[in-house]
């Protein structure tokens, strides 16, 4: 008898103990022979590990490694470790993150990255950027779509009606179309199509759908970042990965509003875009130092600028009058040790570490941020939830990228 994680369960395995949902509901009794349907049921209920006769996770991992080309396995394991090199390697959560990243690397067939570049350092900017000036409207900030202001007003009203939310969102045909595609995607997996915004508000919830509308509306706001500064397609791929992972982790942690975590994950690095738009030389300088010193980009930003992109992102959301919960989640996603801790920020922090470890997209940082152990303890999920979230995110991301990055891809093809 041993523990097997949900992504490694196979038909024919026999349960060694009763399996219950997080809510205590009995799902299957000891002695059940698993089949495809029962495994899917366990996934549906958010089960991340079970006790199984004659199997255990470590033995399954050893079997997986033996089936691989030794050179490929060694390189994938090394690369997973490099990505997580800023975290405490002996911590159980970090060891599990490395295992999950290794599996992802092997499954995706990622080739080793090119050797590190040793470009000459960019010129040191003479003057530090000013956080108050950046967030106070004296610089080039992106203008918000008109619908965002109405959505923000709807979020602030605890008594807002479903009909009003549907009317506000329905006035923006592009936003409505994207939200309907998102609601009908693998992100939700509803058994029946949702074909109107009114129905979407009903099945998803007014507060949750308005949160999603905020995030979706902002993806095309920052569209003037030159490619030689940052690949925006890769940036949004990373941000979407963080959003999806934050939502999945939130569900596992029993968070009351997983859509809010999705939006916080989507917007967690917008402060970096503000810096690239207004202070490209400072941004390139920070990128270079982080890469050459093999260290966390957020730490370099604080050293060079006296603030980091997370603080700037929070200031921007405050200027836009976004909900304080989103402002704090974005602002604290690199300082999840802040007291008192906030669960949204901790979830976005863990999702960001995972997205970097898995190598999904690129936000400018060469390494995963160091995992905050207080954040991990606050989230309070089993280690097996990490692999389950990574597997689910992989199934959802392609669908979501096609929906939310379609405008970006079309513009890139036209240019």
Backbone torsions as a table, in degrees:
resi	resn	phi	psi	omega
1	UNK	NA	134.6	178.7
2	UNK	-158.5	166.9	178.6
3	UNK	-82.7	133.8	175.3
4	UNK	-127.3	132.8	179.4
5	UNK	-74.0	154.2	-171.0
6	UNK	-58.7	-36.8	-176.7
7	UNK	-72.0	-11.8	179.4
8	UNK	-108.4	4.5	174.1
9	UNK	-68.0	141.9	-179.6
10	UNK	-133.1	148.8	174.9
11	UNK	-54.5	140.0	-179.2
12	UNK	101.0	-21.1	175.3
13	UNK	-68.4	149.0	-175.0
14	UNK	-114.0	128.3	179.9
15	UNK	-67.3	134.5	178.2
16	UNK	-93.8	-10.1	-178.5
17	UNK	-153.3	159.1	175.2
18	UNK	-58.7	148.0	177.7
19	UNK	-117.3	126.9	179.3
20	UNK	-120.0	154.5	175.9
21	UNK	-75.0	172.5	177.0
22	UNK	-60.4	-25.3	-179.1
23	UNK	-86.7	-0.5	178.4
24	UNK	93.8	2.1	-179.0
25	UNK	-75.0	132.3	177.3
26	UNK	-71.7	121.3	-180.0
27	UNK	-97.3	-51.0	179.4
28	UNK	-144.0	149.3	-178.7
29	UNK	-95.1	158.5	176.3
30	UNK	-53.5	140.3	178.2
31	UNK	96.3	-9.2	179.4
32	UNK	-64.9	134.9	171.9
33	UNK	-88.2	116.7	-175.2
34	UNK	-67.6	143.5	169.6
35	UNK	-131.5	-179.1	-176.8
36	UNK	-58.3	-40.8	-177.5
37	UNK	-66.3	-43.6	-179.0
38	UNK	-67.6	-35.3	177.1
39	UNK	-66.3	-42.1	176.8
40	UNK	-63.0	-36.6	178.0
41	UNK	-63.8	-42.3	177.7
42	UNK	-61.2	-42.5	178.5
43	UNK	-63.8	-41.3	-179.6
44	UNK	-59.4	-38.1	-178.2
45	UNK	-86.0	4.4	175.7
46	UNK	78.8	18.2	176.3
47	UNK	-72.4	133.8	-176.6
48	UNK	-113.2	-11.9	177.5
49	UNK	-159.7	153.9	177.9
50	UNK	-142.8	162.5	172.7
51	UNK	-91.8	130.0	-173.2
52	UNK	-131.1	141.6	177.4
53	UNK	-67.7	132.5	169.5
54	UNK	72.4	10.8	179.6
55	UNK	-139.7	154.4	167.8
56	UNK	-150.6	159.1	-171.4
57	UNK	-63.2	-39.2	-178.7
58	UNK	-64.1	-40.7	178.6
59	UNK	-66.1	-38.8	178.1
60	UNK	-65.5	-38.0	177.9
61	UNK	-65.3	-41.3	178.8
62	UNK	-63.6	-38.6	178.4
63	UNK	-65.0	-39.8	178.7
64	UNK	-62.4	-45.1	-177.6
65	UNK	-65.1	-39.0	-179.8
66	UNK	-63.4	-25.2	-178.3
67	UNK	-82.3	-5.9	-175.2
68	UNK	-98.0	159.0	169.5
69	UNK	-63.7	126.6	-174.7
70	UNK	-55.7	-40.2	-179.1
71	UNK	-66.3	-41.5	178.9
72	UNK	-64.0	-45.2	-179.2
73	UNK	-62.6	-42.8	-179.3
74	UNK	-63.6	-44.5	-178.8
75	UNK	-66.7	-40.0	179.4
76	UNK	-64.4	-40.4	179.7
77	UNK	-66.7	-40.7	178.2
78	UNK	-64.7	-43.5	-178.1
79	UNK	-65.8	-39.8	176.3
80	UNK	-60.8	-40.3	178.1
81	UNK	-67.4	-39.1	178.4
82	UNK	-61.1	-43.5	-178.8
83	UNK	-62.8	-30.4	-177.8
84	UNK	-104.4	19.5	-171.8
85	UNK	-66.8	-16.9	-180.0
86	UNK	-86.8	-7.0	-179.8
87	UNK	-97.1	163.8	-179.0
88	UNK	-73.7	108.9	-169.6
89	UNK	-66.1	-22.6	-177.8
90	UNK	-88.4	-2.2	-178.9
91	UNK	-77.9	136.6	-177.5
92	UNK	-56.1	-38.3	-179.8
93	UNK	-66.9	-37.9	179.4
94	UNK	-69.7	-39.5	176.8
95	UNK	-61.4	-39.4	179.0
96	UNK	-69.6	-38.7	176.2
97	UNK	-60.2	-40.2	178.8
98	UNK	-66.0	-39.6	177.7
99	UNK	-62.5	-44.0	-179.4
100	UNK	-65.3	-42.6	178.3
101	UNK	-64.1	-38.8	177.3
102	UNK	-60.2	-47.6	179.6
103	UNK	-60.8	-42.0	179.4
104	UNK	-63.7	-43.3	179.9
105	UNK	-62.1	-44.3	-179.4
106	UNK	-66.3	-43.3	-177.4
107	UNK	-68.4	-36.1	-176.9
108	UNK	-84.8	-13.3	-179.3
109	UNK	67.8	27.3	179.1
110	UNK	-57.5	131.9	176.4
111	UNK	-83.1	156.0	178.8
112	UNK	-58.2	145.8	-179.0
113	UNK	-68.0	158.5	176.2
114	UNK	-63.6	157.7	178.5
115	UNK	-59.6	150.1	-177.6
116	UNK	-59.9	140.1	179.2
117	UNK	-79.7	146.3	175.8
118	UNK	-121.6	54.0	178.6
119	UNK	-61.5	154.6	172.8
120	UNK	-63.0	143.3	-178.3
121	UNK	-62.5	143.7	175.8
122	UNK	-67.2	158.2	179.3
123	UNK	-58.6	139.3	178.1
124	UNK	-72.0	120.9	176.6
125	UNK	-59.9	144.1	-174.6
126	UNK	-75.3	-30.8	-172.3
127	UNK	-126.4	138.2	177.5
128	UNK	-69.9	146.5	173.8
129	UNK	-68.5	153.3	-176.7
130	UNK	-106.9	117.7	-176.3
131	UNK	-63.5	-42.9	-179.0
132	UNK	-63.0	-40.3	179.2
133	UNK	-68.3	-40.7	-179.7
134	UNK	-62.0	-40.4	-175.2
135	UNK	-95.1	-1.0	-175.3
136	UNK	-99.2	7.3	175.6
137	UNK	92.0	3.3	-179.0
138	UNK	-90.0	7.6	-179.4
139	UNK	-127.4	178.5	-178.9
140	UNK	-78.2	99.2	174.3
141	UNK	-104.4	149.4	179.7
142	UNK	-68.0	142.8	176.6
143	UNK	-86.4	138.6	-176.3
144	UNK	-82.4	144.3	172.1
145	UNK	-59.2	148.8	-175.6
146	UNK	-58.6	-34.8	-176.1
147	UNK	-65.5	-24.8	-176.5
148	UNK	-63.1	-41.6	-180.0
149	UNK	-59.6	-41.7	178.9
150	UNK	-68.6	-37.7	177.8
151	UNK	-65.2	-40.3	178.7
152	UNK	-62.5	-39.7	177.0
153	UNK	-63.9	-39.2	179.5
154	UNK	-64.6	-39.5	-179.9
155	UNK	-63.6	-36.3	-177.3
156	UNK	-71.6	-19.7	-176.1
157	UNK	-93.2	108.8	-178.3
158	UNK	-67.9	-16.7	-178.1
159	UNK	-104.7	15.2	-177.4
160	UNK	-61.4	141.1	-177.1
161	UNK	-87.6	154.7	176.2
162	UNK	-60.3	-38.0	-178.1
163	UNK	-64.0	-39.6	-179.5
164	UNK	-66.8	-43.8	178.9
165	UNK	-59.6	-45.4	179.8
166	UNK	-61.9	-37.9	-179.5
167	UNK	-68.0	-43.5	-179.2
168	UNK	-61.8	-50.3	-177.9
169	UNK	-68.2	-37.1	-177.4
170	UNK	-64.7	-20.5	179.5
171	UNK	-71.4	-21.5	178.0
172	UNK	-103.5	100.7	-172.4
173	UNK	-65.0	-37.2	180.0
174	UNK	-66.0	-44.9	178.4
175	UNK	-63.4	-42.9	180.0
176	UNK	-59.2	-44.8	-178.7
177	UNK	-63.1	-42.8	-179.9
178	UNK	-66.0	-42.1	-179.6
179	UNK	-64.6	-40.7	178.6
180	UNK	-64.0	-41.6	177.0
181	UNK	-63.0	-38.9	-179.7
182	UNK	-66.3	-43.4	180.0
183	UNK	-65.3	-29.7	179.2
184	UNK	-91.9	5.7	-177.7
185	UNK	-88.9	-177.4	177.8
186	UNK	-65.8	-13.2	178.2
187	UNK	-59.4	-35.6	-179.6
188	UNK	-111.0	-40.0	178.1
189	UNK	66.8	34.9	178.1
190	UNK	-64.1	141.1	-177.1
191	UNK	-70.0	-27.0	-179.5
192	UNK	-116.4	144.7	179.3
193	UNK	-60.5	142.6	174.1
194	UNK	-106.3	110.3	-167.8
195	UNK	-108.4	0.4	176.5
196	UNK	-137.2	155.3	177.1
197	UNK	-64.3	-37.2	178.0
198	UNK	-58.3	-42.8	178.4
199	UNK	-68.3	-37.1	179.1
200	UNK	-63.1	-41.4	178.1
201	UNK	-61.4	-37.9	-178.5
202	UNK	-68.8	-46.6	-173.3
203	UNK	-81.5	-30.2	-179.4
204	UNK	-93.1	-35.6	-176.5
205	UNK	108.8	140.5	-175.9
206	UNK	-62.0	-47.1	-176.8
207	UNK	-65.4	-39.8	-178.5
208	UNK	-70.9	-40.3	-178.9
209	UNK	-69.4	-36.4	177.2
210	UNK	-66.7	-36.1	175.6
211	UNK	-60.8	-45.4	177.5
212	UNK	-61.2	-40.4	-178.9
213	UNK	-60.6	-37.5	178.6
214	UNK	-60.5	-50.3	-177.9
215	UNK	-63.8	-45.0	-178.2
216	UNK	-62.7	-36.8	-177.2
217	UNK	-66.2	-24.7	-172.5
218	UNK	-92.1	-9.7	-173.7
219	UNK	-61.2	-37.7	-177.4
220	UNK	-96.0	7.6	-179.1
221	UNK	-70.6	-41.3	-178.8
222	UNK	-96.2	87.2	-173.9
223	UNK	-118.6	10.9	-174.6
224	UNK	-118.5	26.6	177.6
225	UNK	-87.3	117.8	-179.5
226	UNK	-60.1	144.3	-177.4
227	UNK	-63.4	-28.0	-179.6
228	UNK	-73.5	-11.9	173.4
229	UNK	-90.5	-46.6	-178.2
230	UNK	-161.0	134.7	175.7
231	UNK	-75.9	104.7	-174.1
232	UNK	-67.0	-31.2	176.8
233	UNK	-62.1	-44.2	179.5
234	UNK	-69.0	-35.6	177.8
235	UNK	-60.7	-47.8	-178.2
236	UNK	-72.5	-28.4	173.6
237	UNK	-61.9	-45.1	176.7
238	UNK	-61.4	-44.8	-177.8
239	UNK	-64.0	-40.3	177.7
240	UNK	-66.8	-38.5	176.7
241	UNK	-60.9	-44.2	177.8
242	UNK	-62.2	-40.4	179.5
243	UNK	-63.1	-48.7	-178.4
244	UNK	-64.3	-44.4	179.8
245	UNK	-64.6	-41.6	178.9
246	UNK	-61.1	-40.6	178.8
247	UNK	-65.6	-44.7	-179.5
248	UNK	-65.1	-42.1	177.7
249	UNK	-65.2	-36.7	179.0
250	UNK	-63.6	-42.1	178.0
251	UNK	-59.8	-44.8	-178.7
252	UNK	-66.4	-31.6	-179.2
253	UNK	-84.6	-0.5	-179.9
254	UNK	73.7	28.8	-180.0
255	UNK	-67.6	140.5	-176.1
256	UNK	-73.9	-17.1	-178.3
257	UNK	-143.9	84.7	-176.6
258	UNK	-69.1	-24.5	177.5
259	UNK	-66.2	-34.0	176.9
260	UNK	-63.1	-37.2	177.3
261	UNK	-69.3	-36.2	176.1
262	UNK	-58.4	-48.1	-177.6
263	UNK	-67.3	-41.2	178.2
264	UNK	-61.6	-39.8	176.5
265	UNK	-65.3	-39.1	-180.0
266	UNK	-64.5	-35.5	-173.2
267	UNK	-102.0	6.7	-168.8
268	UNK	-63.0	-25.7	-176.8
269	UNK	-110.7	18.2	-177.0
270	UNK	-65.5	-24.2	176.0
271	UNK	-61.1	-32.5	177.4
272	UNK	-65.5	-36.4	178.8
273	UNK	-68.2	-36.9	177.0
274	UNK	-62.8	-42.0	178.1
275	UNK	-64.6	-43.6	179.8
276	UNK	-62.3	-35.4	-178.1
277	UNK	-75.1	-35.4	-173.8
278	UNK	-104.0	-28.5	-178.2
279	UNK	-137.5	64.7	-176.7
280	UNK	-60.1	-36.0	-179.0
281	UNK	-65.2	-41.5	177.2
282	UNK	-63.7	-39.6	-179.3
283	UNK	-65.8	-47.1	179.0
284	UNK	-61.3	-37.6	178.4
285	UNK	-62.2	-42.5	178.5
286	UNK	-66.6	-42.6	177.3
287	UNK	-56.2	-46.2	-176.2
288	UNK	-63.5	-46.0	-178.9
289	UNK	-63.8	-41.1	179.9
290	UNK	-63.4	-42.2	-179.5
291	UNK	-68.1	-46.6	-176.5
292	UNK	-69.3	-32.8	-178.4
293	UNK	-94.0	-2.3	177.9
294	UNK	54.4	52.4	-175.5
295	UNK	-137.0	175.9	-175.9
296	UNK	-71.3	132.8	-178.6
297	UNK	-64.3	-37.9	-177.8
298	UNK	-63.4	-36.1	177.6
299	UNK	-67.4	-38.7	177.2
300	UNK	-64.5	-41.5	178.4
301	UNK	-57.6	-46.8	-179.6
302	UNK	-62.7	-39.1	-179.9
303	UNK	-64.7	-42.9	-174.9
304	UNK	-85.0	-32.4	-172.4
305	UNK	-111.4	-18.4	-173.1
306	UNK	79.8	5.1	171.9
307	UNK	-151.8	169.6	177.2
308	UNK	-123.3	175.7	-175.3
309	UNK	-64.2	-27.5	179.7
310	UNK	-66.7	-44.9	177.3
311	UNK	-62.3	-41.2	179.1
312	UNK	-66.3	-40.9	177.6
313	UNK	-60.1	-41.3	178.3
314	UNK	-64.1	-40.8	177.7
315	UNK	-62.4	-39.3	179.9
316	UNK	-64.5	-45.5	179.2
317	UNK	-63.7	-36.2	177.3
318	UNK	-65.1	-41.5	178.5
319	UNK	-63.4	-33.3	178.7
320	UNK	-82.8	-2.3	179.4
321	UNK	65.2	38.7	173.7
322	UNK	-74.4	161.8	-179.5
323	UNK	-58.0	139.9	-179.9
324	UNK	-56.0	-31.0	179.8
325	UNK	-63.8	-40.1	177.1
326	UNK	-70.2	-40.8	178.8
327	UNK	-58.2	-44.2	-177.3
328	UNK	-72.2	-38.7	179.9
329	UNK	-61.9	-41.7	178.3
330	UNK	-69.7	-44.4	-175.5
331	UNK	-68.4	-26.7	-175.2
332	UNK	-109.8	11.7	-175.6
333	UNK	-71.1	-12.8	172.5
334	UNK	-108.0	1.5	175.7
335	UNK	-134.4	57.6	-177.8
336	UNK	-68.8	-1.9	173.2
337	UNK	-81.6	-2.9	-176.3
338	UNK	-57.3	146.6	179.6
339	UNK	-114.5	134.5	-8.8
340	UNK	-72.4	149.1	-177.9
341	UNK	-70.6	154.3	177.6
342	UNK	-120.2	128.3	-173.4
343	UNK	-64.1	-38.0	179.2
344	UNK	-58.3	-45.9	-179.5
345	UNK	-64.2	-39.9	179.1
346	UNK	-64.0	-40.5	179.6
347	UNK	-66.9	-42.1	177.4
348	UNK	-65.3	-39.5	177.4
349	UNK	-58.0	-50.0	-179.5
350	UNK	-64.3	-40.8	178.3
351	UNK	-62.6	-38.2	178.7
352	UNK	-65.4	-44.2	176.7
353	UNK	-59.5	-43.9	-179.1
354	UNK	-64.5	-45.1	-178.4
355	UNK	-60.6	-40.2	176.7
356	UNK	-67.6	-43.0	-179.6
357	UNK	-62.3	-38.6	179.4
358	UNK	-77.2	-14.4	178.6
359	UNK	71.8	34.2	-178.8
360	UNK	-94.2	109.6	-178.2
361	UNK	72.5	-171.5	-176.1
362	UNK	-153.8	128.8	-179.6
363	UNK	-110.0	3.5	-178.0
364	UNK	109.1	-17.0	-178.7
365	UNK	-92.3	129.5	-176.5
366	UNK	-75.2	-21.2	-175.6
367	UNK	-132.1	159.2	173.2
368	UNK	-67.3	140.2	174.7
369	UNK	-59.5	153.5	177.8
370	UNK	-64.4	133.3	-179.5
371	UNK	-66.8	126.4	176.1
372	UNK	-79.4	118.3	-178.6
373	UNK	-68.8	-38.3	173.2
374	UNK	-60.6	-35.1	177.3
375	UNK	-65.0	-43.9	178.8
376	UNK	-59.9	-43.7	-179.3
377	UNK	-66.7	-36.7	179.4
378	UNK	-64.7	-41.7	-178.1
379	UNK	-64.6	-40.2	171.7
380	UNK	58.5	56.8	174.4
381	UNK	-120.0	156.7	177.2
382	UNK	-69.1	152.7	178.1
383	UNK	-58.0	-32.9	-178.7
384	UNK	-62.5	-19.2	179.4
385	UNK	-68.2	-23.1	-178.7
386	UNK	-67.4	-47.5	178.4
387	UNK	-65.5	-38.6	178.6
388	UNK	-63.5	-41.7	178.9
389	UNK	-65.6	-41.7	179.6
390	UNK	-62.7	-41.9	-179.8
391	UNK	-65.7	-43.7	178.8
392	UNK	-65.6	-41.3	180.0
393	UNK	-60.9	-39.8	178.3
394	UNK	-59.5	-36.7	-179.7
395	UNK	-74.8	-27.0	-174.7
396	UNK	-92.0	-30.2	-167.7
397	UNK	-63.8	-43.6	-178.1
398	UNK	-57.3	-44.1	-179.8
399	UNK	-62.2	-46.6	-176.3
400	UNK	-68.8	-39.3	177.2
401	UNK	-59.8	-44.0	-179.6
402	UNK	-59.6	-36.0	-177.5
403	UNK	-76.5	-51.4	-169.3
404	UNK	-87.7	-20.7	-179.4
405	UNK	-107.2	12.0	-178.7
406	UNK	-60.9	-43.6	179.7
407	UNK	-63.4	-41.7	179.6
408	UNK	-62.9	-43.9	-179.5
409	UNK	-65.5	-39.4	179.6
410	UNK	-65.0	-41.1	179.4
411	UNK	-65.8	-37.6	179.6
412	UNK	-66.1	-38.4	179.2
413	UNK	-68.9	-33.9	-177.3
414	UNK	-75.6	-24.4	-176.2
415	UNK	-82.1	NA	NA
